Structure formats: C-alpha cells, structure tokens
Amino acid sequence: MQPDSKARLLDAALKVVRTKGYTATRIEDLCAEAGVTKGSFFHHFKSKDDLMLAAVAHWDAVTGGLFARAPYHDLADPLDRLLAYLEFRKELLAGDLPDFTCFAGMIIQEAYETRPEIVAACAGNIAGHARTLEADIREAMRKYDVNADWSAESLALHTQAVLQGAFVLAKAKGGASIAADSIDHLHRYLTLLFRSDRGKRTNPAPKVN
C-alpha cells in the first residue's frame, strides 16, 4: 500500500534536509521528492516550517522505534548494553551521508538562531534519545562501583555530543570512516571509565627503556 501524500512529504523532509540542509531546502524540492503537487503540500502544511515541526516528530517516532527494537537491550550487563549500543550506531553508518546523518542535528546547526521552535523540538529529540541511555549508565555505575562527580545524564548527553560531532566530521571528510573512528574512541572511553583494569590490560602503556 502506497503511503499517503502527507506521509510522503514527511519522509521527503527527512531525506532532503539531510541532503541539502534546512536553509537550501525549498517546498519545490520537498514536493518533487515526495511526488506530490504544491497544492497537496499546502493541503497538509501551512509552510515549510510547519512541515519541519511535523517532520521532527516523525523523525522522533522513526528513530525511537528503531532503537527500541535494537538487540543491545537484550544483554544482561548494563555496560555491555552501552557498548553494544555504540556498535549498533556504527552499523547504522551505511549508505550515503544523508542516509545516516542526523536530521535533528542538521537543523540545529543551521537554524539555532532563526527557528527557535523547530530547534527546540530537535533539541528535545536528541535529549530524549540520550535519556534512553541513562538507566543503563546508572546501573553500570552501581555494578562497577563508580563514584564520580558526573551524572548519568551528563554522560548520556556526552555520547550524543560525540555522535553529532562524528556526523560533522563525516560530512567534512566525505565518508563514514572517521565517524566510525569517533565511535570507537567513545567505546574505549566507556570501557576505561567503568572497567579501568580491563582497559589497562587491553591498551597497555608503552614501556620506557
């Protein structure tokens, strides 16, 4: 069954904005990608900004469902779940740049001063995703007896800062490999943070003669 014109416009927004950027995206581009007329566009949305607000909610639903079904949740150890989450993020670095970069992050980078309502929705998306990691972080802190001056919330947000930065680097370099490297560094950081002895054995310090 073919999706209706509104659903096609929402999907088009995710693709076109990640390809062209928020500012460069025109209503004509969205209609062409969705295969609908301008009349159909304005039947569903008052403006590009109106569509973008709906598209943020659509992005939230699509990505929320994807991560909720991901296999890393099935692991028994909370740190293993966090590390497997990062491996899952690496697996998602597939296809062309617009296929794996972040719709919400792209809009925030471009429109943080000009479209506050849309940016707030995008920020809520990123923060909401970070919150899905907090319970595992807290459990890992208890299990591995980590007493720190940082919170589960701050570490969860840090993972998203690294991932968003990784997407920027991928765009700068024109490929996913540098983003994968950034995720690997984050993987090592979390391992050392919670399993310092294991980290020392895995990455021994060089001997000084």
C-alpha positions as CSV (number, residue, x, y, z in Angstrom):
1,M,0.0,0.0,0.0
2,Q,1.4,3.4,-1.0
3,P,1.8,5.9,1.8
4,D,-0.4,9.0,1.5
5,S,0.8,12.3,0.4
6,K,1.3,13.6,3.9
7,A,3.5,10.6,4.9
8,R,5.5,11.0,1.7
9,L,6.1,14.7,2.5
10,L,7.3,13.8,6.0
11,D,9.7,11.2,4.6
12,A,10.8,13.6,1.9
13,A,11.7,16.2,4.6
14,L,14.0,13.7,6.3
15,K,15.8,12.9,3.1
16,V,16.0,16.4,1.5
17,V,17.1,18.3,4.6
18,R,19.8,15.7,5.3
19,T,21.0,16.1,1.7
20,K,20.7,19.9,1.1
21,G,20.4,21.4,4.5
22,Y,17.5,23.1,6.1
23,T,18.0,26.6,4.6
24,A,18.5,25.3,1.0
25,T,15.5,23.1,1.1
26,R,12.6,24.5,-0.9
27,I,9.0,23.5,-0.9
28,E,9.5,22.6,-4.6
29,D,12.3,20.2,-3.6
30,L,10.1,18.5,-1.0
31,C,7.2,18.1,-3.4
32,A,9.5,16.7,-6.1
33,E,11.0,14.2,-3.7
34,A,7.5,13.2,-2.4
35,G,6.0,13.1,-5.8
36,V,3.2,15.5,-4.9
37,T,1.9,18.8,-6.1
38,K,2.2,22.1,-4.3
39,G,-1.5,22.0,-3.8
40,S,-1.1,18.8,-1.9
41,F,1.7,20.3,0.2
42,F,-0.5,23.2,1.2
43,H,-3.4,21.0,1.9
44,H,-1.4,19.4,4.7
45,F,1.0,22.1,5.8
46,K,0.9,25.9,6.1
47,S,4.6,26.4,5.3
48,K,8.0,24.7,5.2
49,D,8.4,25.4,8.9
50,D,5.1,23.8,9.6
51,L,6.2,20.7,7.8
52,M,9.5,20.7,9.6
53,L,7.9,20.7,13.0
54,A,5.9,17.7,11.9
55,A,9.0,16.1,10.4
56,V,10.8,16.4,13.8
57,A,8.0,14.4,15.4
58,H,8.2,11.9,12.5
59,W,11.9,11.6,13.0
60,D,11.4,11.0,16.7
61,A,8.9,8.2,16.0
62,V,11.1,6.6,13.3
63,T,14.3,6.6,15.3
64,G,12.6,5.9,18.6
65,G,11.1,2.7,17.1
66,L,14.4,1.7,15.5
67,F,16.4,2.0,18.8
68,A,13.6,0.4,20.9
69,R,13.8,-2.7,18.8
70,A,17.6,-2.9,18.7
71,P,19.3,-6.0,20.1
72,Y,21.6,-4.3,22.5
73,H,18.7,-4.1,25.0
74,D,18.8,-7.9,25.4
75,L,22.3,-8.1,27.0
76,A,22.4,-8.8,30.8
77,D,25.3,-6.5,31.7
78,P,24.5,-2.7,31.6
79,L,27.9,-1.7,30.3
80,D,27.7,-4.4,27.6
81,R,24.4,-2.8,26.6
82,L,26.0,0.6,26.4
83,L,28.9,-0.7,24.3
84,A,26.6,-2.7,22.1
85,Y,24.6,0.5,21.6
86,L,27.7,2.1,20.2
87,E,28.3,-0.9,17.9
88,F,24.8,-0.5,16.7
89,R,25.4,3.1,15.9
90,K,28.4,2.0,13.9
91,E,26.3,-0.4,11.9
92,L,24.0,2.5,11.0
93,L,26.8,4.3,9.3
94,A,25.8,2.8,6.0
95,G,24.9,4.2,2.6
96,D,25.5,7.8,1.6
97,L,25.9,10.6,4.1
98,P,22.3,11.7,4.0
99,D,21.3,8.1,4.9
100,F,22.9,8.1,8.3
101,T,23.4,11.6,9.5
102,C,21.0,13.2,11.9
103,F,18.0,15.2,10.8
104,A,17.6,17.0,14.1
105,G,21.3,17.8,14.4
106,M,21.4,19.2,10.9
107,I,18.6,21.6,11.6
108,I,20.1,22.7,14.9
109,Q,23.4,23.5,13.3
110,E,21.8,25.7,10.7
111,A,18.8,27.3,12.4
112,Y,19.7,27.6,16.1
113,E,19.2,31.4,15.9
114,T,16.5,31.7,13.3
115,R,13.9,28.9,14.0
116,P,13.7,28.6,17.8
117,E,10.5,26.5,17.9
118,I,11.9,23.9,15.4
119,V,15.3,23.9,17.1
120,A,13.7,23.3,20.5
121,A,11.9,20.3,19.0
122,C,15.1,19.0,17.6
123,A,16.9,19.5,20.9
124,G,14.2,17.6,22.6
125,N,14.7,14.7,20.2
126,I,18.4,14.5,20.9
127,A,17.9,14.9,24.7
128,G,15.1,12.4,24.6
129,H,17.3,9.8,22.9
130,A,20.1,10.5,25.4
131,R,17.6,9.7,28.2
132,T,17.1,6.2,26.9
133,L,20.8,5.5,27.9
134,E,20.6,6.9,31.5
135,A,19.2,3.8,33.2
136,D,21.9,1.6,31.8
137,I,24.6,4.2,32.8
138,R,23.2,4.3,36.4
139,E,23.1,0.6,36.6
140,A,26.7,0.3,35.3
141,M,27.8,2.9,37.8
142,R,26.3,0.8,40.6
143,K,27.7,-2.5,39.3
144,Y,31.2,-1.2,38.7
145,D,31.2,0.9,41.9
146,V,31.8,4.2,40.0
147,N,31.6,7.1,42.4
148,A,32.0,10.2,40.3
149,D,31.3,13.9,40.2
150,W,29.5,13.5,36.9
151,S,25.9,12.2,36.4
152,A,24.3,9.6,34.2
153,E,22.5,12.4,32.4
154,S,25.7,14.2,31.6
155,L,27.4,11.1,30.2
156,A,24.4,10.2,28.2
157,L,24.4,13.7,26.6
158,H,28.2,13.4,26.0
159,T,27.6,10.3,23.9
160,Q,25.3,12.3,21.7
161,A,27.8,15.2,21.5
162,V,30.4,12.7,20.2
163,L,27.9,11.2,17.7
164,Q,26.8,14.6,16.4
165,G,30.4,15.7,16.1
166,A,31.1,12.4,14.2
167,F,28.4,13.3,11.7
168,V,30.0,16.7,11.1
169,L,33.4,15.1,10.6
170,A,31.9,12.6,8.2
171,K,30.5,15.5,6.1
172,A,33.8,17.3,6.2
173,K,35.7,14.2,5.1
174,G,33.0,12.9,2.7
175,G,32.7,9.4,4.3
176,A,31.7,7.4,7.3
177,S,35.1,6.0,8.4
178,I,36.1,9.0,10.5
179,A,32.7,8.8,12.3
180,A,33.3,5.1,13.0
181,D,36.7,6.1,14.5
182,S,35.0,8.5,16.8
183,I,32.6,5.9,18.0
184,D,35.5,3.5,18.6
185,H,37.2,6.2,20.7
186,L,33.9,6.6,22.7
187,H,33.8,2.8,23.1
188,R,37.3,2.8,24.6
189,Y,36.5,5.7,26.8
190,L,33.4,4.0,28.3
191,T,35.4,0.8,28.8
192,L,38.1,2.6,30.7
193,L,35.6,4.6,32.7
194,F,33.9,1.5,34.0
195,R,36.5,-1.2,33.7
196,S,39.8,0.5,34.2
197,D,41.7,-2.7,34.9
198,R,40.4,-4.3,31.8
199,G,41.2,-1.1,29.8
200,K,44.8,-1.2,31.1
201,R,45.2,-4.8,30.0
202,T,43.7,-4.1,26.6
203,N,45.7,-1.0,25.9
204,P,49.0,-1.3,27.8
205,A,51.1,1.7,28.3
206,P,54.3,1.7,26.3
207,K,57.4,0.6,28.2
208,V,60.0,3.2,28.9
209,N,63.6,1.9,28.4
